[in-house]
Amino acid sequence: MAPRINDYGFGYIVVDGVRYGRDLIILPGKVIPNWWRKEGHRIELEDLKEILGIDLEYIVIGTGYFGRVEVSEEVKRELEEKGVKLVVADSRVAWKKYNEFIDKGVKVCGAFHLTC
């Protein structure tokens, strides 16, 4: 069963009852904590290597509480070519969208920046 987000606030996220204080990726069946990016506030293809090989319908990216993280055009193009829809929103909105997809049985992964 896909992990579900229980709560989110500045600097933390709760997934299946476990509280995390660092950025993370949520895959079907597991959480990858302590997600680091090559450039802190920019997401490049190599930052999503754990996600890109999975059969998905959507990827939800939480760009932080204030939405400061940017997603590169290369990431957008690659996902479009693969037929994967991308949802990019500040993390206050993104975690709820991720859960909506889970509730509908959609194949989805999430990548969440927890602060700024």
C-alpha positions in Angstrom: 0.0 0.0 0.0 1.2 3.5 -0.8 2.5 5.6 2.1 0.0 8.3 3.2 0.9 11.8 4.5 -0.8 12.5 7.8 0.4 16.0 8.4 2.8 18.7 7.1 4.1 22.0 8.6 7.2 24.1 8.2 10.2 21.8 8.7 8.3 18.5 9.2 6.1 15.9 7.5 4.3 12.9 9.0 4.1 9.8 6.7 2.2 6.8 8.0 2.6 8.0 11.5 6.3 8.7 11.3 7.5 12.3 11.7 10.4 13.4 9.4 12.4 16.6 9.8 14.2 16.5 6.5 13.2 16.5 2.8 12.1 13.2 1.5 10.8 11.2 -1.4 7.8 8.9 -1.1 7.7 5.9 -3.5 5.0 3.3 -3.7 5.7 1.1 -0.6 8.6 3.1 0.9 9.9 6.5 2.1 13.4 7.7 1.2 14.4 10.1 4.0 17.1 12.8 3.9 16.6 13.7 0.3 19.5 15.9 -0.9 19.6 17.7 -4.2 22.7 18.7 -6.2 21.5 22.3 -5.8 19.4 22.9 -2.7 16.5 24.9 -4.2 16.5 23.5 -7.7 15.4 20.0 -8.9 17.4 18.4 -11.7 16.9 14.9 -13.3 19.6 13.3 -11.1 17.8 14.5 -8.0 14.8 12.2 -9.0 16.8 9.1 -10.0 14.9 7.0 -7.4 11.6 8.0 -9.1 12.3 8.1 -12.8 12.4 4.3 -13.4 9.1 3.6 -11.8 5.8 3.1 -13.7 3.8 6.2 -12.6 0.9 8.4 -13.6 1.9 11.4 -11.5 4.8 12.9 -9.6 4.0 15.5 -7.0 6.7 17.9 -6.0 6.4 20.0 -2.9 8.5 23.1 -3.4 8.7 24.1 0.3 6.4 26.0 2.6 6.9 29.2 0.7 7.5 27.5 -2.7 11.1 28.5 -3.2 12.3 25.3 -4.9 12.3 25.4 -8.7 11.9 22.4 -11.1 14.2 22.4 -14.1 12.9 22.4 -17.6 14.9 19.2 -18.3 12.8 17.4 -15.6 9.6 18.7 -17.1 10.5 17.6 -20.6 11.7 14.2 -19.4 8.5 13.5 -17.5 6.4 14.7 -20.5 8.3 12.3 -22.8 7.6 9.5 -20.4 3.9 10.4 -20.2 4.1 11.2 -16.5 2.1 14.2 -15.3 3.9 16.6 -13.0 2.2 18.5 -10.2 4.4 21.3 -8.7 3.0 23.2 -5.7 4.2 24.6 -2.4 4.4 21.8 0.1 1.3 23.2 2.0 -0.8 22.3 -1.1 1.3 19.4 -2.6 0.9 17.0 0.4 -2.9 17.2 0.1 -2.8 16.7 -3.7 -0.5 13.7 -3.2 -3.1 12.2 -0.7 -5.9 12.9 -3.2 -4.1 10.7 -5.8 -3.5 8.0 -3.2 -7.2 8.0 -2.3 -8.1 7.6 -6.0 -5.7 4.7 -6.5 -3.4 6.7 -8.8 0.2 5.5 -9.3 2.0 8.5 -7.7 5.3 9.4 -6.1 6.1 12.5 -4.1 9.2 14.6 -3.5 8.9 17.1 -0.7 11.0 20.1 0.5 10.0 20.8 4.0 11.3 24.3 4.7 11.5 27.6 2.8 
